């Protein structure tokens, strides 16, 4: 089991290293996104075939295995935990995606000449609504996870999530640094 987790971790790091080059391409005008449509297929010698979504799925799988081990979730408990954990991840992912879309739209509206105050106000209200709705959705998702965990596991799960968020940030940072260090 530990060997499998280490293999997944190494694969995730390798994918993050390659996946961060997609982010760098996107930052240079979005060309990485246009060139890498249909990710998952071999895109060429200088373009990795792994999408950021694939990287996220691999990290989610790694987090799930780590949660089972660190929280000492029994197999019968795990079958109830799994869909609730995935629901929590999906709520967060969808919220981030929706928020990014609204913020992008706000950026365009704020930079437009002349400014359309009515549209800006509408988008600001949409952002407030999203924040309220997402807080409720995350709370419901946590309640679902908590229903299958005992009190100690609930506390460990909150700490575990913080640790995993830090690890993800560290991996992305390392991958970006490694890409910057590569000669072009």
Secondary structure, 3 states (H helix, E strand, C coil): CHHHHHHHHHHHHHHHHHHHHHHHHHHCCCHHHHHCCCCCCCCCCCCCCCCHHHHHHHHHHHHHHHHHHHCCCCHHHHHHHHHHHHHHHHHHHHHHHHHHHHHHHHHHHHHCCCCCHHHHHHHHHHHHHHHHHHHHHHHHHHHHHHHHCCHHHHHHHHHHHHHHHHHHHHHHHHHHHHHHHCCC
